């Protein structure tokens, strides 16, 4: 499985996500600051505590269904 963490620090700010990795299209990444270690930790914790259990309970089954 492969994933990326994207977030905005302001809920009223629209985020246009880059289409490709930064090495391939650096211009799309201009102005996007990386998450701090604390921000990344918070997101990982929320995923583990809230999203993963919700998915396990509500999103079981085949992707082809």
Beta strands, then each sheet from edge to edge (+ up, - down):
end
